[in-house]
Structure formats: C-alpha cells, structure tokens
Amino acid sequence: MLYQDIPRIYTAIAEWGACLVYLYMLKREKMKSAHFLIGVLLMLALQCAFLVATGNVSEVLWIPCMIIAVAIMYVFLMVGGSMKPLGAGYCCARAFVLAEFVASLQWQIVSIVQARGIQSFWTEILITIIVFGGCFVIDIYLERDFLKQDYLQQMTVKEVVAAAIMAVTIFAFSNLSFLSENVPFASKERADIFSMRTLIDFGGIAILHAYQSRISEYIAEKELSAMNVILKSQYDQYRNYQDSLDLIQMKYHDLKHQITALRAESDAEKRKKWIDAMEEEVSAFENMSKTGNQVLDTILAAKIFHCRKNHIQITCVADGKLLDFIHVTDLCSIFGNALDNAIEHVIMIPEAEKRLIHLTVSAKKSFVFIKIENYCEDKIQKNENDLITTTKADRQNHGFGLKSIRTVVEKYNGSVDFGVDQNWFELKILLPRVM
C-alpha cells in the first residue's frame, strides 16, 4: 500500500502544468487574456476528468488511454499557443516527458514520507506544490533562452519525429516494470521500480535538453552562415555597382561634351527639347550621387536606377562623411538591406504615387543618426525577437534583413529601432560617432 501507482489526478495536473510551462515560454503575453484563462481551466477539467475516469482500465486499454491523454496535450498546445503542427508536436513530446518526471518524483517523495508514518493530506498537497512548482520553474529557467517561436517554425519533420521517438522510448523504459516484471531491465521490487521510473524520466529530460541545445546551435550556425552570404552578396553588389558607376561617369563626361556640341550646331525646336531632356537626366544623376561617402554613393546610384525603373520615388538627405568610420562591408549590409527591404515593400503598392522612400544621415550630438523610411499600409508588430511580424503576404519582408542590420549595428555599439507612424515604416539607427 505504501507504493501504489501515481494517482491519475496528479498525472493529469502534471501534464496540464507541463503544457502551461511551454505556453508560458512561447506565448506569455497571451496568458493575460480572459479567454485564455477560461480555456486553460477547461483543459485542466478535461484532462483530469479523462484520466480519473480511465484510472482502472485494463492493461490492454492503458496504452490507448495514454495516447488520448497525449493527444489532449497536443491540441492544448497547438490551440493555446497558436502553433503549427510540427512545433506543437515537438513541444508535446517535451511536455510529456517533463510531466512524467514531475509526477513520478512527486509521488515517490510522497510515498517515502508516508512510509515514515506521515499520512497527512496537507503534507501531500505541500509536497505536490513544491515539487511541481520547483520543477516547472527550473525547466523554464533552463529552456527560455532556447525555445522561441522562430525556433519552432524552423523545425523539420525529421527533428520532430526524433524527439517523439525519444519521448516514447523514455516512457516505455520508465514504465516497463509496471507492465511486466519478467522482461529485461525490469525489477520486482516496488521501491526500485519507482526509483527507476524517476531516474529514467530525469535522464530523458536531460537527453531532450541536450538534443534541443544542439538543434539551437545548428540553427544559429545556419542563420550566421545565411547572414554572411547576405553580407557577401551586398558587398559583391557594391563592387559591381562601383565598376558600372565608373563607366557611367566616363559616359557622363562624354555626354556633356556631346550636348554642348549639339546645342551649338542646331537650333531646331525638336532637337532642343531632346537635348534639354538629356541634360536634365544627367544633372539629376550628378546631384543624386554625391553624399560625401563613395560607398553610399555607389549603393544609392544602383538603388535609384532600380527605383526609377519601377516608378519609385526615392529621396536622400545624407552627410556621407559621417559614415567614414564604418567598414565598407558593414555599410553595404546596413544600407543595402535597408533599401532592399524598403524597395521590396513599396514595389508591391499598386498606386505609383505611394511608392515613396526617404533616406537621412545626420549628426545628433555625438551620434550618427540614420533613418530609412518607406510608405507602408501593412499592420506590423514586433515579435519576441524584436523583429517584424506582418499580417500581409510578404511575411518575411524586413525580417531577415533587419537581423543582419542589427548584428552590424551592435558591432559598433549602436541601436536599432523601427515602427510604423502614420503609414510610414521607419527604421532608425543610432551609432556613436568616431571622430
């Protein structure tokens, strides 16, 4: 009687609580709503009712009942956390192993206390609160830096299946002795069975945590590699732009001489209009590409040609000399990504008159202030990584480019901020000046 199996009510609370742990790490802000709290209480009632009602089923039905209990956890995580199926599946595997360990540890401690003659109901409740609360808080502390929404969105079928297989294997080995005492790795001593279950579940948590850490490292390495590719691409574009710009400058000077010669030779009205139009184009290019920083001039020249082709109006008020302390590759990353993001967004606006981009580079006391803004009618909000989540089709717009920009800006001890103000998306960068 001292080593009865875990009461199903505790198993239900452990599974429900483990799901809440993962929802707290992923959707903390959502947990404040009344609808969420009502849903949470309903799920607790459902989980408890189901497990208590099936507490005395035969061994044949025990596994199907556990599968249904896990399915309830899966639905709870997917609906409560607005997760995709793969992300919910991965969290469900982690939550299930955590719940098994917490419930096993709690009941083993209760059994030890009862074996020493303490049969108080309130002692049992106190142990439950301490063990459940302590284990859940420790798990949050260990996993909060690894488990993020963008991390779950990158999970593959292979990774989720591997986590699920590990969870099932851990569960099978931890409960092996409860099913049969005559199989390998099983024990006939009730106290040993309890200890084995707790230790195997604890080992399972450690294995899954190590597995998640490795996946997180792999994703971080993949993102770093992708950002390096983007950075190199921006720099290669700059070098190509520079080569093209040198040729354009040569043609520009030749063209000025041709215009002068043509103007002197003929006064025909048609030829005059044509010459005036050519001169206006040349003058416009001459004025646009002189900020005082050759790298910025080159990037702007290329982007301006692209904007004209797509009927995008881009204006620039920049003191390029303020940027001389920034490495050429970093300038390519900041302005290349920022302008590409702005262009990719406004190019999708049907009305050509709303395709507007403005760039500013100015000094503010001991800082360099960079502001890139574009017209924007989308609903934009910051996600948990302080990047952009948008409800429109161009969901990745501004996202990865912003991450690359932030990495470069932090290299110079600067800061990045963004938001939408009166239909204008504003990217603001503040960098300490290097005199």
C-alpha positions in Angstrom: 0.0 0.0 0.0 3.0 2.3 0.5 3.9 2.0 -3.2 0.7 2.5 -5.0 0.9 3.8 -8.5 0.6 7.5 -9.1 -3.0 8.8 -8.6 -4.3 9.8 -12.0 -5.3 13.2 -10.8 -1.6 14.0 -10.2 -0.7 12.7 -13.6 -3.4 14.9 -15.2 -2.2 18.0 -13.3 1.4 17.3 -14.2 0.5 17.0 -17.9 -1.6 20.2 -17.8 1.1 22.1 -15.9 3.9 20.9 -18.3 1.8 22.3 -21.3 1.5 25.6 -19.4 5.2 25.7 -19.0 5.7 25.7 -22.8 2.8 28.1 -23.4 4.4 30.5 -20.9 7.7 30.4 -22.7 6.2 30.9 -26.1 3.0 33.0 -25.5 3.5 34.7 -22.2 1.6 37.9 -23.4 -1.4 35.8 -24.5 -1.8 34.2 -21.0 -3.2 37.5 -19.6 -6.4 37.3 -21.6 -9.7 36.1 -20.0 -10.4 33.8 -23.0 -7.0 32.1 -22.5 -7.6 31.6 -18.8 -11.0 30.1 -19.4 -9.6 27.8 -22.0 -6.8 26.7 -19.6 -9.3 25.8 -16.8 -11.4 23.9 -19.3 -8.4 21.9 -20.4 -7.5 21.1 -16.8 -11.0 19.9 -16.2 -11.0 17.8 -19.3 -7.6 16.2 -18.6 -8.5 15.4 -15.0 -11.9 14.0 -15.9 -10.5 11.8 -18.6 -7.5 10.4 -16.7 -9.5 9.8 -13.5 -12.3 8.1 -15.4 -9.9 5.8 -17.1 -7.8 5.1 -14.0 -9.0 1.5 -13.6 -8.9 0.3 -17.2 -7.1 -2.9 -18.1 -3.5 -3.0 -19.3 -4.8 -3.5 -22.9 -6.6 -0.2 -22.8 -4.0 1.7 -20.7 -1.8 2.5 -23.8 -4.7 3.8 -25.9 -5.8 6.0 -23.0 -2.3 7.4 -22.6 -2.3 8.2 -26.4 -5.6 10.0 -26.0 -4.2 12.0 -23.0 -1.1 13.0 -25.1 -3.5 14.0 -27.9 -5.3 16.3 -25.5 -1.9 17.8 -24.6 -1.2 18.3 -28.3 -4.4 20.1 -29.0 -4.0 22.2 -25.9 -0.5 23.3 -27.1 -1.5 23.9 -30.7 -4.6 25.9 -30.0 -3.4 27.6 -26.8 -0.1 28.6 -28.4 -1.3 29.1 -32.0 1.4 26.8 -33.0 2.0 25.0 -36.3 1.5 21.2 -36.2 5.3 20.4 -36.1 6.0 23.0 -33.4 3.1 21.7 -31.3 4.3 18.1 -31.8 7.8 18.9 -30.6 6.6 20.8 -27.5 4.1 18.0 -26.8 7.0 15.4 -26.7 9.0 17.7 -24.4 6.0 18.4 -22.1 5.0 14.7 -21.9 8.4 13.7 -20.6 8.5 16.6 -18.2 5.1 15.7 -16.9 6.1 12.0 -16.4 9.2 13.1 -14.4 7.4 15.6 -12.2 4.5 13.2 -11.4 6.9 10.4 -10.7 9.2 12.5 -8.5 6.2 13.9 -6.6 4.7 10.6 -5.9 7.9 8.9 -4.9 8.6 11.6 -2.3 5.0 11.3 -1.0 5.5 7.5 -0.8 8.7 7.9 1.2 7.1 10.3 3.6 4.1 8.0 4.0 6.4 5.1 4.7 7.8 7.0 7.6 4.3 7.3 9.1 3.3 10.8 7.9 -0.1 10.3 6.3 -1.3 13.9 6.4 -3.4 15.0 3.4 -1.9 18.6 3.7 1.6 17.2 3.7 0.8 15.5 0.4 -0.5 18.8 -1.0 2.5 20.7 0.2 4.9 18.2 -1.4 2.9 18.4 -4.7 3.1 22.2 -4.8 6.8 22.3 -4.0 7.8 19.5 -6.5 5.5 20.7 -9.3 6.3 24.4 -8.9 10.0 23.8 -8.4 10.4 21.5 -11.4 8.4 23.7 -13.7 10.3 26.9 -12.7 13.6 25.2 -13.2 12.6 24.0 -16.6 11.5 27.5 -17.6 14.8 28.8 -16.5 16.8 26.2 -18.4 14.8 26.4 -21.6 13.7 30.0 -22.0 16.8 31.1 -24.0 16.5 28.1 -26.4 12.8 27.8 -27.0 11.5 30.6 -29.3 8.7 30.8 -31.8 11.1 31.3 -34.7 13.0 28.3 -33.5 9.8 26.1 -33.6 8.9 27.5 -37.1 12.2 26.1 -38.4 11.6 22.6 -37.0 11.7 19.9 -39.6 9.7 16.6 -39.7 12.9 14.7 -39.0 13.7 16.7 -35.9 10.1 16.4 -34.5 9.9 12.6 -35.2 13.3 12.1 -33.5 12.0 14.0 -30.4 8.8 12.0 -30.4 10.7 8.7 -30.7 12.9 9.7 -27.8 9.8 10.6 -25.7 8.1 7.3 -26.5 11.3 5.3 -25.7 11.8 7.1 -22.4 8.2 6.5 -21.4 8.4 2.8 -22.4 11.6 2.1 -20.4 10.4 4.1 -17.3 7.1 2.1 -17.2 8.5 -1.3 -18.3 8.3 -2.8 -14.8 4.7 -1.7 -14.3 3.7 -3.8 -17.4 5.7 -6.9 -16.7 8.3 -8.0 -14.1 9.6 -10.8 -16.4 11.2 -8.7 -19.1 14.8 -7.4 -19.3 15.6 -4.2 -17.4 12.6 -4.7 -15.2 12.5 -5.1 -11.4 10.3 -7.0 -9.0 10.9 -4.6 -6.1 8.2 -1.9 -5.9 10.6 0.7 -4.4 13.2 0.0 -7.1 10.5 0.4 -9.8 9.6 3.8 -8.5 13.3 4.9 -8.4 14.0 3.6 -11.9 11.0 5.4 -13.3 12.0 8.7 -11.8 15.7 8.3 -12.8 14.8 7.3 -16.4 12.5 10.2 -16.8 15.1 12.6 -15.4 17.6 11.2 -17.9 15.1 11.6 -20.6 14.7 15.3 -19.8 18.5 15.7 -19.9 18.7 13.9 -23.3 15.9 16.0 -24.8 17.5 19.2 -23.4 20.9 18.3 -25.0 19.1 17.5 -28.2 17.4 20.9 -28.2 20.6 22.7 -27.4 22.3 21.0 -30.4 19.4 21.9 -32.7 19.6 25.5 -31.5 23.3 25.6 -32.2 22.7 24.2 -35.6 20.0 26.8 -36.4 22.2 29.6 -35.1 25.1 28.4 -37.3 22.7 28.2 -40.3 21.5 31.7 -39.6 25.0 33.0 -39.2 26.0 31.4 -42.5 23.0 32.8 -44.2 23.7 36.3 -42.9 27.3 36.0 -44.1 26.1 35.1 -47.5 23.8 38.1 -47.5 26.7 40.3 -46.4 28.9 39.0 -49.1 26.1 39.4 -51.6 25.7 43.1 -50.6 29.4 43.7 -50.9 29.6 41.9 -54.3 26.7 44.1 -55.5 28.6 47.1 -54.3 31.7 46.2 -56.2 29.7 45.5 -59.4 27.9 48.8 -58.9 31.2 50.6 -58.5 32.6 49.1 -61.7 29.4 50.1 -63.5 29.4 53.6 -61.9 33.0 54.2 -63.2 31.8 53.5 -66.7 28.8 55.7 -66.3 30.9 58.6 -65.0 33.1 58.3 -68.1 30.0 58.3 -70.4 28.6 61.1 -68.3 31.5 63.4 -69.2 31.5 62.4 -72.8 27.7 63.1 -72.9 28.2 66.5 -71.5 30.6 67.4 -74.3 28.2 65.9 -76.9 25.3 68.0 -75.6 27.4 71.2 -75.8 28.4 70.4 -79.4 24.8 69.6 -80.4 23.5 72.8 -78.8 26.0 74.9 -80.7 25.3 73.2 -84.1 21.5 73.3 -84.3 18.6 75.4 -83.0 15.8 73.1 -84.2 13.0 73.0 -81.6 12.7 69.3 -81.6 16.4 68.8 -81.1 16.5 71.4 -78.4 13.8 69.6 -76.4 15.6 66.3 -76.8 18.9 67.9 -75.6 17.1 69.5 -72.6 15.7 66.2 -71.6 19.2 64.6 -71.8 20.7 67.4 -69.8 18.1 67.1 -67.1 18.7 63.4 -66.7 22.5 63.9 -66.4 22.1 66.7 -63.9 19.7 64.7 -61.8 22.2 61.8 -61.7 25.1 64.2 -60.9 23.2 65.6 -57.9 21.9 62.3 -56.5 25.2 60.5 -56.1 27.3 62.9 -54.1 26.8 62.4 -50.3 30.5 62.6 -49.4 30.9 58.8 -49.0 31.8 56.8 -52.1 30.3 53.5 -50.8 27.0 55.1 -50.0 27.1 57.0 -53.4 27.6 53.7 -55.2 24.8 51.9 -53.3 22.4 54.8 -53.8 23.1 55.1 -57.5 22.2 51.5 -58.1 19.1 51.6 -56.0 18.0 54.9 -57.6 18.2 53.3 -61.1 16.2 50.4 -59.8 13.6 52.7 -58.3 13.2 54.7 -61.5 12.6 51.6 -63.4 9.8 50.6 -61.0 8.3 54.1 -60.6 9.5 54.5 -57.1 10.4 58.0 -55.8 13.5 57.9 -53.6 14.9 61.0 -51.9 18.1 61.3 -49.9 19.5 63.9 -47.5 22.8 62.4 -46.2 26.1 63.6 -44.9 28.1 60.7 -46.0 31.3 61.9 -44.3 29.8 60.9 -41.0 30.0 57.2 -42.1 33.7 57.1 -42.8 34.4 55.1 -39.7 32.2 52.3 -40.8 33.8 49.4 -42.8 32.7 49.1 -46.4 31.1 45.7 -45.9 29.1 47.0 -42.9 27.9 49.9 -44.9 26.8 47.6 -47.7 24.9 45.5 -45.1 23.2 48.4 -43.4 22.1 50.4 -46.5 21.9 47.5 -48.9 19.5 45.5 -46.7 17.5 48.6 -45.5 17.0 49.9 -49.0 16.2 46.5 -50.5 13.6 45.9 -47.8 12.0 49.3 -48.5 12.0 48.7 -52.2 10.6 45.2 -52.0 7.8 46.6 -49.9 6.7 49.7 -51.8 7.1 47.9 -55.2 4.0 45.9 -54.1 1.9 49.0 -53.7 -0.5 49.4 -56.7 -0.6 53.2 -56.6 2.7 54.5 -58.0 2.3 57.8 -56.2 2.6 56.0 -52.9 5.9 54.3 -53.7 8.0 56.6 -51.6 11.3 56.1 -49.9 13.4 58.6 -47.9 16.9 58.3 -46.5 18.5 60.6 -44.0 22.0 60.5 -42.5 22.7 63.3 -40.0 24.7 64.2 -36.9 22.9 64.3 -33.5 25.4 65.5 -30.8 27.9 62.7 -30.5 25.9 60.2 -32.6 25.2 59.4 -36.2 21.5 59.2 -36.9 20.4 57.1 -39.9 16.7 56.9 -40.9 15.3 54.9 -43.7 11.5 55.2 -44.2 9.1 54.0 -46.7 5.3 54.3 -47.2 3.5 51.4 -45.6 -0.1 50.4 -45.2 0.5 47.0 -43.6 -0.1 46.1 -40.0 3.3 45.5 -38.5 4.2 44.4 -35.0 7.3 43.3 -33.2 7.7 39.6 -32.3 9.5 38.0 -29.4 12.9 38.6 -31.0 12.2 42.3 -31.6 11.9 41.7 -35.3 8.9 42.1 -37.6 5.7 40.1 -37.8 3.3 41.2 -40.5 -0.2 40.0 -41.5 0.4 40.6 -45.2 1.7 38.1 -47.8 5.3 39.5 -47.7 5.7 37.9 -44.3 9.5 37.7 -44.5 9.8 41.3 -45.6 12.1 43.3 -43.4 12.7 40.2 -41.2 16.0 38.6 -42.0 17.5 41.9 -43.4 16.7 43.5 -40.1 18.6 40.8 -38.2 21.6 41.3 -40.4 21.4 45.1 -39.9 21.1 44.7 -36.1 24.2 42.4 -36.0 26.3 45.1 -37.8 24.9 48.0 -35.7 25.6 46.2 -32.4 29.2 45.7 -33.6 29.6 49.5 -33.4 27.7 49.7 -30.0 24.7 51.2 -31.7 21.0 50.6 -31.5 18.2 49.8 -34.0 14.6 50.8 -33.6 11.6 50.5 -36.0 7.9 51.0 -36.2 5.1 52.4 -38.2 4.0 56.1 -37.8 1.1 57.4 -39.8 1.6 54.9 -42.7 5.3 55.3 -42.7 7.6 52.4 -41.8 10.6 54.0 -40.0 13.9 52.2 -39.5 16.1 54.3 -37.1 19.8 53.6 -36.4 21.9 55.4 -33.8 25.7 55.0 -33.9 28.3 56.6 -31.6 30.4 58.9 -33.7 34.1 58.1 -34.1 35.9 61.5 -34.5 
